[in-house]
Amino acid sequence: MALIRHEGGIGEYVMVPTALARDPWLTPEAKELYLFASTIHDDDDFTTHYIERALGMPKEVILITLEELNNHGYTRFSVDGNEPA
């Protein structure tokens, strides 16, 4: 196992499920979006426009990728702002 050391003032960390990281059926965009979404705080403005600016992903790709993550059971999301079922 590799030992990784971070020098300097790197802040918070997030955990990524091993199943997601190794899932051969998920696109790289889905893994990137999941990782990015994991860093969002509850009070952050987590909208498609925010993701577009941060990741440079077009809105259409974001929506397809969210659906992909949802279909594989990694996320539950709401497009209209209501709580997912």
C-alpha positions as CSV (number, residue, x, y, z in Angstrom):
1,M,0.0,0.0,0.0
2,A,1.3,3.5,-0.9
3,L,1.7,6.1,1.7
4,I,0.6,9.5,0.5
5,R,1.6,12.6,2.4
6,H,0.2,16.1,1.8
7,E,2.3,19.0,2.5
8,G,0.8,22.4,3.3
9,G,-2.7,23.4,4.3
10,I,-4.9,21.0,2.5
11,G,-8.3,21.0,4.2
12,E,-11.2,18.6,4.2
13,Y,-11.3,15.1,2.7
14,V,-14.2,13.0,1.5
15,M,-14.6,9.3,1.3
16,V,-15.5,7.6,-1.9
17,P,-17.2,4.2,-2.0
18,T,-14.9,1.5,-3.3
19,A,-17.8,0.0,-5.3
20,L,-18.2,3.3,-7.1
21,A,-14.5,3.8,-7.8
22,R,-14.2,0.3,-9.3
23,D,-17.6,0.1,-11.0
24,P,-16.8,-0.7,-14.7
25,W,-20.2,0.4,-15.9
26,L,-19.9,4.0,-14.7
27,T,-18.6,6.6,-17.0
28,P,-15.6,8.7,-15.9
29,E,-18.0,11.7,-15.9
30,A,-20.3,9.9,-13.4
31,K,-17.3,9.2,-11.1
32,E,-16.1,12.8,-11.4
33,L,-19.5,14.2,-10.7
34,Y,-20.0,12.0,-7.7
35,L,-16.6,13.0,-6.3
36,F,-17.4,16.7,-6.8
37,A,-20.9,16.3,-5.3
38,S,-19.3,14.7,-2.2
39,T,-17.4,17.9,-1.5
40,I,-20.6,20.1,-1.5
41,H,-21.7,21.4,1.8
42,D,-25.4,21.6,2.7
43,D,-25.4,25.3,2.4
44,D,-23.7,25.4,-1.0
45,D,-25.6,26.3,-4.1
46,F,-25.6,22.9,-5.8
47,T,-27.2,23.6,-9.1
48,T,-26.5,22.5,-12.6
49,H,-25.2,26.0,-13.4
50,Y,-22.8,25.7,-10.4
51,I,-21.6,22.3,-11.7
52,E,-21.2,23.6,-15.2
53,R,-18.9,26.4,-14.0
54,A,-16.9,24.2,-11.7
55,L,-16.4,21.1,-13.9
56,G,-16.9,22.6,-17.4
57,M,-19.6,20.0,-18.0
58,P,-22.6,20.9,-20.2
59,K,-26.0,20.8,-18.6
60,E,-27.2,18.0,-20.8
61,V,-24.2,15.8,-19.7
62,I,-24.8,16.7,-16.0
63,L,-28.4,15.6,-16.2
64,I,-27.5,12.4,-18.0
65,T,-24.7,11.7,-15.5
66,L,-27.0,12.3,-12.5
67,E,-29.5,9.9,-14.0
68,E,-26.7,7.4,-14.5
69,L,-25.7,7.7,-10.8
70,N,-29.3,7.4,-9.8
71,N,-29.9,4.3,-11.9
72,H,-26.9,2.6,-10.4
73,G,-28.1,3.4,-6.8
74,Y,-25.3,5.8,-5.9
75,T,-27.5,8.9,-5.6
76,R,-31.0,10.2,-5.2
77,F,-31.6,13.6,-6.6
78,S,-34.4,16.0,-7.4
79,V,-34.6,18.2,-10.5
80,D,-37.4,20.4,-9.2
81,G,-36.0,21.1,-5.7
82,N,-38.3,18.7,-3.9
83,E,-37.0,15.8,-1.8
84,P,-36.5,12.6,-3.8
85,A,-38.8,9.7,-3.1
